[in-house]
Amino acid sequence: MAARQLLRAAPGRRGYSGAGAAEFLHRSIVPTMHYQKSLPRLPVPKLEDTIKRYLNAQKPLLDDDQFRKTEELAHAFEKGVGRELHEQLVAQDNQNKHTSYITGPWFDMYLKAREPLLLNFNPFMSFKPDPKPEYNDQLIRATNMTVSAIRFMKTFRAGYLEPEVFHLNPEKSDTKLFKKIIRFVPSSISWFGAYMVNAYPLDMSQYFRLFNSTRIPKLSKDELYTDEKAKHLLVLRNGNFYVFDVIDRDGNMLRPSEIQAHLKYILSDNSPAPAFPLGYLTSENRNTWAALRKNLLDNGNAEALQKVDSAMFCLTLDDFPIKDLVHLSHTMLHGDGANRWYDKSFSLIIAKDGTAGINFEHSWGDGVAVLRFQNEIFKDSTTTPAISPQSQPASVDSSRAVQKLDFKLNDALKAGITKAKETFDATVKSLSLNMIQFQEGGKELLKQKKVSPDAVAQLAFQMAFLRQYDQTVATYESCSTAAFKHGRTETIRPASVHTKKCSEAFVKGLSNHSTGELQDLIMECSKYHGRLTKEAAMGQGFDRHLFSLRHLASSKGLPLPDFYQDQAYARLNHNIISTSTLVSPAVQMGGFGPVVADGFGVGYQVHDDWIGCNVSSYPARNGKEYLQCIHKSLEDIFNVLKGKKIRS
């Protein structure tokens, strides 16, 4: 509430002058990066805790003989080479107090990966429609969202963006009084001031990569590139590339009516689609794309590529309306390949009917930064839009302001694009996206019954897989560690001995259990999942620690320890069920591709009175059937929690 009052009270929030709309979303009285310096460091867990947690995660996946072997290898690692690596990691971490122990290895993991970004890495999050139907016109929404995105960028760079803080007691910490006091507390200790009132400032070091950034393909390891001086926007339509400046030479934003005029000009350009659309190259294997990019540069395209790479962001305008939620997912996750540039830090995609979403490259940052951006621009563009359906575009010469980029292609490049298109078409054709909305309850009922909503969703995924495939498999749930300096994510391992026992009772042994016993099993899962979630958020998972020890061994040229050569280790990291959740007032849904060929990618949202689930899969798995099993599992869990007897 206080934040909202602050927005209203902010000086120069709107008001239109000769220079156009106000430049900022708001002016926070606490500087954006006020807490950054004093954020706590991501802890390196104790090795014995990591091994214990690792074995707990392995238990439901292995039979007794397999588990005994894995346990022996784990304890040998803990006492031997693992201990040495751990001590080296701790020493290295102590010498690099400006960052976190996961930062280097995590960037390496992303940037050295040679698989295409398409479906393997880039996720999407789609916006809810503008509540005012007439504002969902493509030109109006594209203009308003672009203006709000530029305002976000300017607000952030000026240090006026409200710091990102997780408030456990907002009545005390999310107030004007607290902000007035905390801004005078030196940055070196400001985090402790927030902590005293149960508020947890989050790391914001990723935000600078949101704008003017791209991932550049290079042989063996890509590079992240940012050029904050660039003033132009990149617009894709019909496979054609356009750029125009949105910031003038004094650093002021172009008037919204001028941005509207330039976008209208692009939307009415009837240039044919290029015979060889360059966008397909960004969906290629990274080494293949790196070699083709070098060819592009050598063929006289350096200036045009520089415009693409340095653009503030990529605005993608599609020439078709969205038919339904499945079509929406396909459009935002991959689209047609020709009208996309997957390397940009993010692309704002707007369909013919104004349906909007974001597809983002994942190496530079995680969902926390992108979600904050989405929340802010949705709120800004819908509550105080820069233009209305009655607004007239400015009388400017867009043919001079807007530059259409031309690329010179030789035969090798044309062949490369043709091959990339064939690969793209085959990959996308093999992808299935399905979804359900479970309408029989959500967060409110689960909280009344004192069970964790997230634990129930994850239990349903386990139960469904058991019902469909009669197996318990490696499962991944992403958890942010942004409460720490340069934190990224940690893994929650939702498949546990508790979920296995509970799932087996529901799927195979209903007649042997009373409703009360089934309720107790659900409660047990909820408690354990809550503990795992808390540990992960506090940097006390095991995945990142083990990953960093392996990375350290490899960087020192040491032979791979036996522990990492265990089949059980490989199987645990072959995440058949990969899950991620988010709920936001701005976001309609989110999704991503499966992380393995025989896996499911599960994006889900637990709302107050319903649960949404979006599942991606390849031919090795049946996503539609899996969703039916999830629905059945949720139905059974909710009925048991309501005290009803269920039938198998």
C-alpha positions in Angstrom: 0.0 0.0 0.0 2.8 2.4 1.0 4.6 1.7 -2.2 1.4 2.6 -4.1 1.1 5.9 -2.2 4.7 6.7 -2.9 4.0 6.2 -6.6 1.1 8.6 -6.5 3.1 11.2 -4.5 6.2 10.9 -6.7 7.2 14.2 -8.3 6.8 14.4 -12.0 5.1 11.0 -12.1 3.2 12.0 -15.3 2.2 15.3 -16.7 2.8 15.9 -20.4 5.1 18.7 -21.4 6.6 19.7 -24.6 9.1 16.9 -24.1 6.3 14.3 -23.8 5.5 11.9 -21.0 7.3 11.9 -17.6 10.6 10.1 -17.9 10.3 7.9 -14.8 7.9 5.3 -13.4 8.4 6.7 -9.9 11.1 8.2 -7.7 12.0 6.0 -4.8 13.3 7.8 -1.8 15.5 4.8 -1.1 18.1 4.6 -3.9 17.8 1.5 -6.1 21.1 -0.1 -5.2 21.0 1.1 -1.5 21.2 -2.4 -0.1 23.5 -4.1 -2.7 26.7 -3.4 -0.9 25.6 -4.9 2.4 23.7 -8.0 1.1 24.8 -11.2 2.9 27.0 -13.6 0.9 25.8 -16.9 -0.4 27.0 -19.5 2.1 29.0 -22.5 1.0 27.1 -25.3 2.7 29.0 -27.8 5.0 30.1 -30.8 2.9 28.6 -33.3 5.4 25.2 -31.5 5.0 25.4 -31.5 1.3 26.2 -35.3 1.2 23.3 -36.0 3.6 20.9 -33.9 1.5 22.1 -35.6 -1.7 21.5 -39.0 -0.3 18.0 -38.0 0.9 17.3 -37.0 -2.7 18.6 -40.2 -4.1 16.7 -42.5 -1.7 13.3 -42.5 -3.5 15.0 -43.1 -6.9 17.1 -46.1 -6.1 16.6 -49.7 -4.9 18.5 -50.9 -1.8 21.6 -52.2 -3.7 21.9 -49.1 -5.9 21.5 -46.9 -2.8 24.2 -48.8 -0.9 26.7 -48.3 -3.8 25.8 -44.6 -4.1 26.1 -44.1 -0.3 29.6 -45.7 -0.3 30.8 -43.4 -3.1 29.3 -40.3 -1.4 31.0 -41.0 1.9 34.3 -41.8 0.2 34.0 -38.5 -1.7 33.2 -36.6 1.6 36.3 -38.0 3.3 38.7 -37.8 0.4 38.8 -35.7 -2.8 35.5 -34.0 -2.0 36.9 -32.6 1.2 40.0 -31.2 -0.6 37.8 -29.6 -3.3 35.5 -28.2 -0.7 38.4 -26.6 1.2 39.7 -25.1 -2.0 36.2 -23.8 -2.9 35.9 -22.1 0.6 39.4 -20.6 0.3 38.5 -19.3 -3.3 35.2 -17.9 -2.0 37.0 -16.1 0.8 39.2 -14.4 -1.7 36.2 -13.2 -3.8 34.0 -11.5 -1.3 32.6 -9.2 -4.0 30.6 -12.0 -5.5 29.2 -15.5 -4.8 30.8 -18.9 -5.3 28.2 -19.9 -7.9 28.5 -16.9 -10.2 31.5 -18.0 -12.3 30.6 -21.7 -12.6 26.9 -20.8 -13.4 27.9 -18.3 -16.2 30.3 -20.9 -17.5 27.6 -23.6 -17.5 25.2 -21.4 -19.5 27.7 -19.8 -21.9 29.6 -22.9 -22.7 26.4 -24.9 -23.5 26.4 -25.6 -27.2 22.7 -26.6 -27.5 20.3 -24.1 -29.1 18.8 -21.5 -26.9 15.4 -22.3 -28.4 13.4 -24.6 -26.1 16.5 -25.6 -24.2 17.1 -22.4 -22.3 14.7 -19.5 -23.2 11.5 -19.4 -21.2 8.4 -17.2 -21.7 6.0 -15.3 -19.5 2.9 -13.9 -21.0 1.1 -10.8 -19.9 -2.6 -10.6 -18.9 -4.6 -8.5 -21.4 -5.1 -4.8 -20.7 -8.3 -4.7 -18.6 -9.6 -2.0 -21.0 -10.4 -4.0 -24.2 -9.9 -1.0 -26.5 -6.2 -0.7 -25.3 -5.4 -4.2 -26.6 -5.1 -2.9 -30.1 -1.6 -3.9 -31.3 -0.3 -0.4 -32.1 -1.7 1.1 -28.8 -0.4 -1.7 -26.6 3.0 -1.8 -28.4 3.4 1.9 -27.9 2.3 1.9 -24.3 4.4 -1.1 -23.3 7.5 0.3 -25.2 7.1 3.7 -23.4 6.7 1.9 -20.0 9.8 -0.3 -20.7 11.9 2.9 -21.5 10.6 4.5 -18.3 11.6 1.4 -16.4 15.1 1.6 -17.9 15.5 5.3 -17.1 14.1 4.9 -13.6 16.5 2.1 -12.9 19.6 3.9 -14.4 18.8 7.0 -12.5 18.6 5.1 -9.2 14.9 5.9 -8.7 13.5 2.4 -9.0 12.3 1.0 -5.7 14.8 -1.5 -4.4 13.5 -5.1 -4.6 12.6 -6.2 -1.1 10.8 -9.2 0.2 8.7 -8.0 3.1 7.7 -10.5 5.8 6.0 -7.8 7.8 5.0 -5.0 5.3 3.1 -3.0 8.0 6.5 -2.2 9.5 8.9 -2.2 6.6 6.9 -1.2 3.5 6.1 2.2 4.9 7.1 5.8 4.1 8.5 6.2 7.6 10.8 3.2 7.4 12.0 4.3 3.9 12.8 7.8 5.2 14.9 6.4 8.0 16.7 3.6 6.0 17.8 5.9 3.2 20.1 7.6 5.8 21.6 4.4 6.9 25.0 3.9 5.1 24.9 1.3 2.2 27.5 -0.8 3.9 25.1 -1.7 6.8 21.6 -0.9 5.3 20.7 -4.5 4.8 20.9 -5.0 8.6 18.5 -2.2 9.1 16.0 -3.9 6.8 16.6 -7.2 8.5 15.7 -5.7 11.9 12.1 -5.2 10.6 11.9 -8.6 8.9 12.5 -7.2 5.4 14.9 -9.0 3.0 16.4 -6.8 0.2 17.2 -8.9 -2.9 20.2 -8.8 -5.2 19.7 -6.5 -8.1 23.0 -7.0 -9.9 21.3 -8.7 -12.9 19.1 -5.7 -13.8 21.8 -3.9 -15.8 21.7 -6.7 -18.3 18.0 -6.3 -19.0 18.6 -3.5 -21.6 21.0 -3.0 -24.5 22.2 -6.5 -24.0 22.6 -9.7 -26.1 24.3 -13.1 -26.0 26.9 -13.3 -28.8 27.7 -16.8 -30.2 31.4 -17.7 -30.0 33.1 -21.0 -30.6 33.2 -23.1 -27.4 31.9 -20.2 -25.1 29.5 -17.4 -25.8 29.8 -13.8 -24.6 27.4 -11.4 -23.0 27.5 -7.9 -24.5 26.0 -4.7 -23.2 26.2 -1.2 -24.7 24.4 1.3 -22.4 25.1 4.2 -24.7 22.9 2.8 -27.5 19.6 4.8 -27.9 17.6 2.7 -30.3 14.9 0.1 -30.3 15.0 -3.1 -32.5 11.6 -4.0 -34.0 11.0 -7.2 -35.8 8.0 -7.6 -38.1 7.4 -10.2 -40.9 11.1 -11.3 -40.5 12.3 -7.8 -41.3 14.5 -5.8 -38.9 13.9 -2.1 -38.1 15.6 0.3 -35.7 14.8 3.8 -34.5 16.1 6.0 -31.7 13.8 6.2 -28.6 16.1 8.4 -26.6 17.3 11.8 -27.9 20.8 13.2 -27.7 20.0 14.9 -24.4 18.9 11.5 -22.9 15.2 12.3 -23.0 12.6 9.8 -24.2 11.0 10.4 -27.5 7.4 11.6 -27.2 4.9 8.7 -27.0 3.1 10.1 -30.1 6.4 9.8 -32.1 7.0 6.3 -31.0 3.4 5.5 -32.0 4.1 7.1 -35.4 7.2 5.0 -36.0 5.5 1.8 -34.9 2.5 2.6 -37.2 4.9 3.1 -40.1 6.5 -0.3 -39.4 3.1 -2.0 -39.1 2.0 -0.5 -42.4 5.2 -1.4 -44.3 4.3 -3.9 -46.9 7.9 -5.1 -47.7 7.8 -8.8 -48.3 9.2 -11.2 -45.8 12.9 -11.9 -46.6 13.6 -15.1 -48.6 16.3 -16.0 -46.0 15.2 -14.8 -42.6 18.2 -14.2 -40.4 16.3 -14.8 -37.1 16.5 -18.6 -37.7 20.3 -18.5 -37.0 19.7 -17.7 -33.4 17.9 -21.0 -33.0 20.9 -23.0 -34.1 23.6 -24.9 -32.3 25.8 -22.2 -30.8 29.0 -23.3 -32.6 27.2 -23.5 -35.9 25.8 -20.0 -35.3 29.2 -18.7 -34.2 30.8 -19.8 -37.5 27.9 -18.3 -39.5 28.0 -15.0 -37.5 31.7 -14.7 -38.4 30.8 -15.2 -42.0 28.1 -12.4 -41.6 30.7 -10.1 -40.1 33.2 -10.8 -42.9 30.5 -10.3 -45.5 29.9 -6.6 -44.6 27.2 -6.9 -41.9 29.1 -5.6 -38.9 27.2 -2.3 -38.7 23.7 -4.0 -39.0 24.6 -6.7 -36.4 25.9 -4.0 -34.0 22.5 -2.3 -34.2 20.8 -5.6 -33.3 23.2 -6.4 -30.5 23.2 -3.0 -28.8 19.4 -2.2 -29.2 17.6 -1.4 -26.0 15.5 -4.5 -26.4 13.7 -6.4 -29.2 10.1 -5.5 -29.9 8.5 -8.3 -32.0 5.3 -7.6 -33.8 3.4 -10.7 -35.1 0.9 -10.4 -37.9 -1.7 -12.9 -36.4 -4.1 -13.0 -33.5 -3.8 -15.6 -30.7 -6.4 -18.4 -31.0 -6.2 -20.0 -27.5 -3.8 -20.6 -24.6 -2.0 -23.4 -26.3 -1.4 -21.2 -29.4 -0.3 -18.4 -26.9 2.3 -20.8 -25.4 3.7 -21.8 -28.8 3.9 -18.2 -30.0 5.7 -16.9 -26.9 8.0 -19.9 -26.4 9.2 -20.2 -30.0 7.0 -18.5 -32.6 7.8 -19.0 -36.2 11.6 -18.6 -35.9 11.7 -16.0 -38.7 10.3 -13.1 -36.6 12.5 -13.8 -33.5 15.9 -13.0 -32.2 16.5 -15.4 -29.3 19.9 -14.0 -28.4 18.5 -10.6 -27.1 18.3 -10.4 -23.3 14.6 -10.2 -23.7 12.0 -9.8 -26.5 8.7 -8.1 -26.0 6.3 -10.0 -28.3 3.0 -8.5 -29.3 0.5 -10.3 -31.5 -2.1 -8.8 -33.8 -4.8 -8.8 -31.1 -2.5 -7.1 -28.6 -1.7 -10.3 -26.7 1.8 -9.7 -25.2 4.6 -11.8 -23.6 8.3 -11.9 -23.0 10.8 -14.5 -24.2 14.1 -14.1 -22.4 17.7 -15.4 -22.7 18.6 -17.1 -19.5 22.3 -16.8 -19.0 22.4 -13.2 -17.8 19.7 -13.5 -15.2 16.7 -15.3 -13.6 13.0 -14.9 -13.4 13.2 -12.4 -10.4 14.5 -9.5 -12.5 12.3 -10.2 -15.5 9.2 -10.6 -13.3 9.9 -7.3 -11.6 10.2 -5.7 -15.1 6.9 -7.3 -16.2 5.0 -6.3 -13.1 6.2 -2.7 -13.4 5.5 -2.2 -17.1 2.1 -4.0 -16.9 1.0 -1.7 -14.1 2.4 1.4 -15.8 1.0 0.7 -19.2 -2.5 -0.2 -17.9 -3.0 2.3 -15.1 -1.4 5.3 -16.7 -1.0 4.6 -20.4 1.0 7.0 -22.5 -1.4 7.0 -25.4 -5.2 6.2 -25.7 -7.3 4.9 -28.6 -8.0 8.5 -29.4 -4.4 9.6 -29.5 -3.1 10.7 -32.9 0.5 9.7 -34.0 2.8 12.7 -34.3 3.3 14.3 -37.7 6.9 13.2 -38.2 8.7 11.7 -41.1 9.1 8.1 -40.0 10.6 7.1 -43.3 13.7 9.1 -42.2 13.7 8.1 -38.5 13.1 4.4 -39.0 16.0 2.4 -40.6 15.3 -1.0 -42.1 18.3 -3.1 -41.7 19.6 -4.9 -44.8 21.9 -8.0 -44.5 24.2 -9.1 -47.3 24.1 -12.8 -47.6 26.4 -15.1 -49.6 25.6 -18.7 -50.6 27.1 -20.2 -47.4 24.9 -17.9 -45.3 21.8 -18.7 -47.3 22.5 -22.4 -47.0 23.1 -21.9 -43.2 19.7 -20.2 -42.9 17.9 -22.9 -44.9 19.4 -25.6 -42.7 18.6 -23.7 -39.5 15.0 -23.3 -40.7 14.7 -27.1 -41.4 16.1 -27.9 -37.9 13.8 -25.3 -36.3 10.7 -26.7 -38.1 11.5 -30.3 -37.1 12.2 -29.3 -33.5 9.1 -27.3 -33.1 7.0 -29.9 -34.8 8.1 -32.5 -32.2 7.1 -30.2 -29.3 3.7 -30.7 -27.6 2.3 -28.0 -25.3 -0.8 -28.8 -23.1 -2.5 -27.2 -20.2 -5.2 -27.5 -17.6 -6.9 -25.3 -15.1 -7.9 -27.1 -12.0 -11.0 -25.2 -10.7 -11.8 -27.1 -7.5 -9.6 -25.2 -5.2 -6.4 -23.4 -4.7 -4.2 -21.5 -2.2 -7.0 -20.4 0.1 -8.4 -23.9 0.8 -4.9 -25.4 1.2 -3.9 -22.7 3.7 -7.1 -23.3 5.7 -6.0 -27.0 5.9 -2.5 -25.9 7.0 -0.7 -27.4 4.0 1.8 -25.8 1.7 0.2 -24.9 -1.7 3.5 -25.5 -3.5 4.0 -28.9 -1.7 0.5 -30.0 -2.9 1.2 -29.0 -6.5 4.6 -30.9 -6.4 2.9 -33.9 -4.8 0.4 -34.0 -7.6 3.2 -34.1 -10.2 4.8 -37.0 -8.4 1.5 -38.9 -8.0 0.6 -38.3 -11.7 4.0 -39.6 -12.9 3.6 -42.7 -10.8 0.0 -43.2 -12.1 1.1 -42.8 -15.7 4.6 -44.5 -15.7 4.7 -46.5 -12.4 8.0 -44.7 -11.5 9.5 -42.0 -9.3 12.0 -40.0 -11.2 14.5 -37.0 -10.8 12.5 -33.8 -10.3 13.7 -30.2 -10.3 12.1 -27.2 -8.9 13.8 -23.8 -9.2 14.2 -21.6 -6.1 15.7 -18.1 -6.2 18.7 -17.3 -3.9 18.4 -13.6 -4.7 18.4 -12.9 -0.9 22.2 -13.2 -1.3 24.8 -11.1 -3.1 25.0 -12.4 -6.7 22.7 -15.3 -5.8 21.2 -17.2 -8.7 19.0 -20.2 -8.1 19.1 -23.4 -6.0 17.3 -26.7 -6.7 14.5 -28.0 -4.5 14.3 -31.8 -5.0 10.5 -32.4 -4.6 10.7 -36.2 -5.1 11.3 -37.6 -1.6 10.6 -40.7 0.4 7.5 -38.9 1.7 6.1 -38.1 -1.7 6.8 -41.6 -2.9 5.1 -43.2 0.1 2.1 -40.8 -0.2 1.8 -41.3 -4.0 1.9 -45.1 -3.7 -0.8 -44.9 -1.1 -3.1 -42.9 -3.4 -2.3 -44.7 -6.6 -1.8 -48.3 -5.5 -3.0 -48.7 -1.9 -6.2 -46.7 -1.4 -8.1 -49.7 0.2 -5.4 -50.0 2.9 -5.6 -46.4 4.1 -8.3 -44.4 5.9 -8.9 -40.8 4.9 -7.2 -39.7 8.1 -4.1 -41.7 7.3 -4.0 -40.1 3.8 -4.3 -36.7 5.3 -1.4 -37.4 7.6 0.7 -38.5 4.6 -0.1 -35.2 2.8 0.9 -33.3 5.9 4.2 -35.2 6.1 4.9 -34.2 2.5 4.0 -30.6 3.2 6.3 -30.3 6.2 9.3 -31.9 4.4 8.7 -29.8 1.2 8.6 -26.7 3.4 11.9 -27.6 4.9 13.5 -28.2 1.5 12.2 -24.9 0.2 13.5 -23.0 3.2 16.9 -24.7 2.9 17.2 -23.9 -0.8 16.2 -20.2 -0.4 18.8 -19.9 2.4 21.5 -21.3 0.0 21.5 -24.7 1.8 20.6 -27.0 -1.0 23.1 -29.5 -2.3 23.0 -29.1 -6.1 24.9 -25.9 -6.6 27.5 -26.9 -4.1 28.2 -30.3 -5.8 28.1 -28.5 -9.2 30.7 -26.0 -8.1 33.0 -28.7 -6.7 32.8 -30.6 -10.0 33.5 -27.3 -11.9 36.5 -26.6 -9.6 38.0 -30.1 -10.3 37.5 -29.7 -14.0 39.0 -26.1 -14.0 42.1 -27.5 -12.2 42.5 -30.3 -14.8 41.9 -33.0 -12.2 40.4 -36.4 -13.1 36.6 -36.6 -12.6 36.1 -38.1 -9.1 34.3 -41.5 -8.9 31.4 -39.8 -7.1 30.5 -37.9 -10.3 30.8 -41.0 -12.4 28.1 -42.9 -10.5 25.2 -43.6 -12.7 22.9 -42.5 -9.9 24.5 -39.0 -10.0 23.9 -38.8 -13.7 20.3 -40.0 -13.3 19.5 -37.5 -10.5 20.7 -34.7 -12.9 18.7 -36.0 -15.8 15.6 -34.1 -14.7 12.6 -35.8 -16.2 10.2 -33.5 -14.4 11.5 -29.9 -14.5 9.2 -27.4 -12.8 9.0 -23.7 -12.1 6.3 -21.6 -10.6 5.3 -17.9 -10.5 2.2 -16.0 -9.6 2.0 -12.3 -10.4 -0.8 -9.8 -11.1 0.8 -9.1 -14.5 1.4 -12.6 -15.7 -1.2 -14.8 -17.4 1.1 -17.9 -17.7 4.7 -19.0 -18.2 6.4 -22.0 -19.7 9.6 -23.5 -21.0 10.7 -26.6 -23.0 11.6 -30.0 -21.4 15.2 -30.0 -20.3 15.7 -33.6 -21.5 14.3 -35.5 -24.5 12.2 -37.8 -22.3 11.1 -35.1 -19.9 8.3 -32.8 -19.0 8.6 -29.0 -18.6 6.0 -28.0 -16.0 5.1 -24.3 -15.5 2.5 -23.9 -12.8 0.6 -21.3 -10.8 -1.3 -21.8 -7.6 -3.9 -19.1 -7.4 -6.4 -18.4 -4.6 -9.1 -20.7 -5.9 -7.6 -22.5 -8.9 -4.4 -24.1 -10.1 -3.0 -23.6 -13.6 -0.5 -26.0 -15.2 1.3 -25.8 -18.6 3.3 -28.9 -19.7 5.8 -29.2 -22.6 7.0 -32.6 -23.9 8.6 -34.3 -26.9 7.3 -37.6 -28.5 9.0 -39.8 -25.8 6.3 -38.6 -23.3 2.6 -38.0 -23.4 2.0 -34.5 -21.9 -1.8 -34.6 -22.4 -2.1 -37.8 -20.5 0.3 -36.5 -17.8 -1.9 -33.5 -17.3 -5.0 -35.7 -17.0 -3.1 -37.6 -14.3 -2.2 -34.3 -12.5 -5.8 -33.3 -12.6 -6.9 -36.6 -11.1 -4.2 -36.3 -8.4 -5.2 -32.8 -7.4 -8.8 -33.9 -7.3 -7.9 -36.8 -5.0 -5.7 -34.7 -2.7 -8.3 -31.9 -2.4 -11.1 -34.4 -1.7 -9.0 -36.1 1.0 -8.2 -32.7 2.6 -11.9 -32.0 2.6 -12.5 -35.3 4.5 -14.1 -37.1 1.5 -13.5 -40.8 0.7 -12.0 -41.3 -2.7 -12.1 -44.1 -5.2 -9.2 -45.4 -7.2 
